[in-house]
Amino acid sequence: MARTRKGRDISGWLIIDKPAGLTSTAVVNKVRWAMQAKKAGHAGTLDPEATGVLAVALGEATKTIPYITDALKAYEFTVRWGQATNTDDAEGEVIETSDTRPTETAVKDALGRFVGEIEQVPPQFSAVKIDGERAYKKAREGEEMQLAARPLWVDELTLVDRPSEDTAILHMVCGKGGYVRSIARDLGRVLGCFGHVLTLRRTWSGPFEAADGLALGRVEELAQDPKLDTYLRPLEAGLTELPEVRTTQEGATRLRNGNPGIIYPGDVEYGDEAWASLDGRAVAVGMVRGSELHPSRVFVTR
């Protein structure tokens, strides 16, 4: 017999301004405990020492996680020149050094090579799976791996500031699956000086911004207090990347049962993915086929 999961049937998004020193999973677990939620997940992992927006989905909102994960994200990070580390960040062991330091002009000129559709090799210490095992586990055991390059869309990469000869602050907007640590590593190699990430902050992710995020300390302070629910954003906040179509009461019933339901498609074209709403509440996500939506995900909220 399946085990019944304890907790509240609560759905929505809680946007956290993640502090350094915690894994993304640890933050999700704290939020789930604080809100006594049955189910929780996050949209896009941040490294333990990284800070910034971590969008935590609860209940039925977890079904919308892929749409936030696939959305563009922005990062502000500091690169330390002159050192390569085995983790490509400040937590690792320095494995190569250089006395060379790039000029501001050289940095700006090099950034263009990392904009658009690029190929990126993940760090050795990453969550990429190799033969069914996480790369970071193999790396901790001293194994050196040949990780395959992966495509990444980089929308923007600009120099924000040059605090010192040894450091540079960069701003990047990219798509799904980007490793900022790899950008710092590869940029250092191109400039002939080595480099690694010193600090990293995700400033926004899809529709969610770190500036609007809740401090984890505040979550812990309001743990299991109804006041915490007032910070919850609706499930629909995770669907802003998709067009909305309206449905009828009869259509909503059919959609929630997994069947095609009638919609008013408006400007949405045949074959587009969209989400159907009834009185502003999400009913389902699916494929538009004429005046019907064929559901791939349905939402059952109380």
VMD Tcl script that draws the C-alpha trace (Angstrom):
set ca {
  {0.00 0.00 0.00}
  {1.31 3.45 -0.96}
  {2.52 5.57 1.91}
  {0.39 8.67 2.55}
  {2.46 11.84 2.52}
  {1.85 14.05 5.53}
  {1.30 17.78 5.30}
  {-1.00 20.42 3.91}
  {-2.45 20.49 0.41}
  {-1.03 23.92 -0.33}
  {-0.05 25.11 -3.79}
  {1.94 28.11 -4.99}
  {5.41 29.62 -5.17}
  {7.56 30.94 -2.34}
  {10.47 33.01 -3.63}
  {13.54 32.79 -1.43}
  {16.63 34.98 -1.45}
  {18.98 32.09 -0.77}
  {21.88 32.71 1.62}
  {25.37 31.31 1.08}
  {26.33 28.08 2.80}
  {23.25 25.97 2.09}
  {22.35 23.62 -0.73}
  {19.22 24.32 -2.75}
  {17.74 21.05 -1.46}
  {18.30 22.14 2.14}
  {16.42 25.38 1.46}
  {13.50 23.48 -0.09}
  {13.35 21.18 2.93}
  {13.24 24.17 5.30}
  {10.43 25.78 3.30}
  {8.46 22.55 3.15}
  {8.80 22.13 6.93}
  {7.95 25.78 7.64}
  {4.81 25.63 5.49}
  {3.90 22.06 6.46}
  {3.51 21.29 2.76}
  {3.04 17.81 1.37}
  {5.16 18.45 -1.69}
  {7.89 20.94 -2.65}
  {10.60 21.41 -5.27}
  {12.75 24.17 -6.76}
  {13.33 25.62 -10.22}
  {17.08 25.61 -10.88}
  {19.86 24.57 -8.51}
  {22.21 27.14 -6.99}
  {25.65 26.11 -5.73}
  {25.89 26.05 -1.91}
  {27.98 29.25 -1.77}
  {25.81 31.07 -4.31}
  {23.07 33.48 -3.24}
  {19.97 34.92 -4.85}
  {16.59 33.90 -6.13}
  {15.55 30.31 -5.51}
  {11.96 29.73 -6.60}
  {10.37 27.04 -4.42}
  {7.20 25.41 -5.75}
  {4.64 23.82 -3.44}
  {1.95 21.27 -4.21}
  {0.40 21.58 -7.69}
  {2.83 24.38 -8.55}
  {5.59 21.75 -8.82}
  {4.00 20.82 -12.15}
  {5.00 24.25 -13.48}
  {8.68 23.96 -12.48}
  {9.87 23.10 -16.04}
  {8.59 26.45 -17.35}
  {10.71 28.38 -14.84}
  {13.70 26.08 -15.31}
  {13.57 26.67 -19.08}
  {13.23 30.47 -18.73}
  {16.11 32.95 -18.94}
  {18.03 33.69 -15.72}
  {20.40 36.49 -14.72}
  {23.56 36.27 -12.64}
  {26.05 38.76 -11.23}
  {29.38 37.20 -10.36}
  {32.94 38.09 -9.49}
  {35.81 36.40 -11.32}
  {39.21 36.08 -9.66}
  {42.00 36.20 -12.25}
  {45.33 34.42 -11.96}
  {44.10 31.18 -10.39}
  {42.39 28.05 -11.65}
  {40.77 25.76 -9.07}
  {39.60 22.17 -9.31}
  {36.02 23.27 -8.60}
  {36.16 26.45 -10.73}
  {35.16 28.48 -7.66}
  {36.74 29.75 -4.45}
  {35.84 26.58 -2.52}
  {38.28 24.44 -4.48}
  {41.99 23.78 -4.48}
  {44.20 26.05 -6.59}
  {45.67 23.92 -9.37}
  {47.24 26.53 -11.70}
  {48.42 30.12 -11.31}
  {49.48 32.98 -13.56}
  {51.02 36.41 -13.03}
  {49.21 37.72 -16.10}
  {46.23 40.03 -15.56}
  {43.92 41.07 -18.39}
  {43.22 44.69 -19.22}
  {39.64 45.98 -19.10}
  {39.66 46.20 -22.90}
  {40.85 42.61 -23.23}
  {38.07 41.40 -20.93}
  {35.39 43.28 -22.88}
  {36.73 41.98 -26.20}
  {36.74 38.38 -24.97}
  {33.16 38.43 -23.67}
  {31.71 38.37 -27.19}
  {33.04 34.83 -27.66}
  {30.64 33.67 -24.95}
  {27.43 35.28 -26.23}
  {24.82 33.48 -28.34}
  {24.70 29.72 -28.84}
  {27.87 28.35 -27.25}
  {29.24 24.95 -26.23}
  {30.04 24.63 -22.55}
  {31.80 21.84 -20.65}
  {30.39 21.49 -17.10}
  {32.78 21.71 -14.13}
  {34.29 18.48 -12.82}
  {32.46 19.19 -9.56}
  {28.91 19.34 -10.93}
  {25.67 17.38 -10.73}
  {26.07 15.98 -14.24}
  {25.63 12.20 -14.25}
  {28.44 9.97 -15.52}
  {27.54 6.27 -15.76}
  {24.67 6.86 -13.37}
  {26.78 8.68 -10.75}
  {27.09 12.40 -10.09}
  {30.30 13.93 -11.44}
  {31.08 15.65 -8.12}
  {31.15 12.28 -6.35}
  {33.71 10.93 -8.81}
  {35.70 14.17 -8.58}
  {35.83 13.93 -4.78}
  {37.36 10.48 -5.18}
  {40.11 12.00 -7.33}
  {38.80 10.75 -10.66}
  {39.30 13.09 -13.62}
  {36.53 12.87 -16.21}
  {36.06 13.92 -19.80}
  {32.71 15.68 -19.64}
  {30.91 16.29 -22.90}
  {30.24 19.87 -24.00}
  {26.63 21.01 -23.86}
  {24.85 23.76 -25.78}
  {23.97 26.91 -23.87}
  {22.22 30.08 -24.95}
  {23.85 33.19 -23.50}
  {21.69 36.25 -24.06}
  {24.01 38.79 -22.43}
  {27.49 38.84 -20.89}
  {28.84 42.22 -19.85}
  {31.52 43.72 -17.62}
  {29.91 45.56 -14.69}
  {32.97 46.67 -12.73}
  {36.70 46.12 -12.27}
  {37.26 46.47 -8.50}
  {40.92 45.48 -8.74}
  {43.53 44.12 -11.11}
  {42.74 40.63 -9.79}
  {38.95 40.75 -10.10}
  {36.10 41.61 -12.44}
  {32.33 41.71 -11.86}
  {30.26 40.33 -14.71}
  {26.55 40.20 -15.54}
  {25.15 37.25 -17.50}
  {21.70 36.34 -18.80}
  {21.46 32.76 -20.04}
  {19.12 29.86 -20.66}
  {18.71 26.48 -19.03}
  {21.71 24.47 -17.87}
  {24.32 27.21 -17.69}
  {27.33 26.93 -15.37}
  {28.71 30.32 -14.36}
  {31.81 28.55 -13.05}
  {32.52 27.25 -16.55}
  {32.21 30.76 -17.98}
  {34.79 32.05 -15.48}
  {37.11 29.09 -16.16}
  {36.91 29.36 -19.95}
  {37.17 33.16 -19.96}
  {40.34 32.91 -17.89}
  {41.80 30.46 -20.37}
  {40.94 32.66 -23.36}
  {42.59 35.63 -21.63}
  {45.65 33.52 -20.78}
  {45.47 34.19 -17.06}
  {43.19 31.50 -15.55}
  {40.11 32.37 -13.54}
  {37.49 31.12 -11.13}
  {34.26 32.36 -9.53}
  {34.77 34.27 -6.30}
  {31.12 35.23 -5.61}
  {27.88 34.38 -7.42}
  {24.36 35.78 -7.12}
  {21.29 34.93 -9.23}
  {19.41 38.21 -9.54}
  {16.33 36.90 -11.36}
  {14.90 33.70 -12.77}
  {12.03 33.94 -15.26}
  {9.39 36.17 -13.59}
  {10.96 35.98 -10.12}
  {13.51 38.46 -8.71}
  {15.90 38.12 -5.79}
  {14.98 41.65 -4.69}
  {11.46 40.39 -3.99}
  {12.62 37.19 -2.34}
  {12.03 36.28 1.29}
  {15.03 35.85 3.57}
  {15.36 32.30 4.86}
  {15.61 33.66 8.39}
  {12.17 35.19 7.99}
  {10.81 31.83 6.79}
  {12.19 30.15 9.91}
  {10.81 32.96 12.10}
  {7.30 32.46 10.65}
  {7.51 28.65 10.49}
  {4.05 27.04 10.73}
  {2.47 30.47 11.20}
  {-0.47 31.38 8.89}
  {1.29 34.69 8.20}
  {3.80 32.83 6.06}
  {1.02 31.95 3.60}
  {0.65 35.64 2.74}
  {4.03 35.50 0.98}
  {2.88 32.66 -1.27}
  {2.49 33.48 -4.95}
  {-0.16 31.71 -7.03}
  {0.52 28.60 -9.06}
  {-0.17 30.68 -12.18}
  {3.02 32.70 -11.55}
  {4.95 29.74 -12.92}
  {3.09 29.87 -16.25}
  {3.94 33.39 -17.42}
  {6.14 32.00 -20.22}
  {3.06 30.38 -21.81}
  {0.01 32.03 -23.42}
  {-3.27 31.82 -21.52}
  {-6.56 30.60 -23.01}
  {-9.94 30.59 -21.28}
  {-12.18 27.58 -20.88}
  {-15.74 26.90 -19.75}
  {-16.97 25.09 -16.64}
  {-17.66 22.01 -18.77}
  {-14.27 22.34 -20.45}
  {-12.54 22.62 -17.08}
  {-14.19 19.43 -15.86}
  {-13.08 17.55 -18.96}
  {-9.54 18.93 -18.77}
  {-9.17 18.01 -15.10}
  {-10.18 14.45 -16.02}
  {-7.39 14.37 -18.61}
  {-9.66 14.81 -21.64}
  {-9.62 17.50 -24.37}
  {-11.69 20.50 -23.31}
  {-13.20 23.42 -25.15}
  {-11.29 26.71 -25.06}
  {-11.43 30.21 -26.50}
  {-8.02 30.25 -28.25}
  {-7.94 33.96 -29.10}
  {-4.60 34.71 -30.80}
  {-3.05 31.35 -29.88}
  {-2.31 29.24 -32.93}
  {-2.98 25.57 -33.63}
  {-0.21 23.42 -32.13}
  {0.91 26.00 -29.55}
  {1.39 25.03 -25.92}
  {-0.83 27.08 -23.60}
  {-2.50 27.01 -20.21}
  {-6.25 27.05 -19.77}
  {-7.92 29.09 -17.04}
  {-11.35 29.28 -15.49}
  {-12.08 32.47 -13.55}
  {-8.34 33.22 -13.59}
  {-7.32 29.89 -12.04}
  {-5.12 27.43 -13.92}
  {-6.88 24.26 -14.99}
  {-4.41 22.57 -17.32}
  {-1.45 22.96 -19.66}
  {-1.61 21.36 -23.06}
  {-1.58 21.62 -26.84}
  {-4.05 23.85 -28.64}
  {-5.89 22.04 -31.39}
  {-8.50 24.32 -32.85}
  {-11.08 25.12 -30.19}
  {-9.81 22.41 -27.82}
  {-6.88 22.04 -25.46}
  {-5.35 18.57 -25.23}
  {-3.94 18.46 -21.67}
  {-0.44 17.28 -20.74}
  {-0.61 18.58 -17.13}
  {-3.74 19.16 -15.06}
  {-4.04 21.13 -11.82}
  {-6.23 20.06 -8.92}
  {-6.26 22.73 -6.24}
  {-8.49 23.21 -3.22}
}
mol new
graphics top color blue
foreach p $ca { graphics top sphere $p radius 0.5 }
foreach p [lrange $ca 0 end-1] q [lrange $ca 1 end] { graphics top cylinder $p $q radius 0.2 }
display resetview
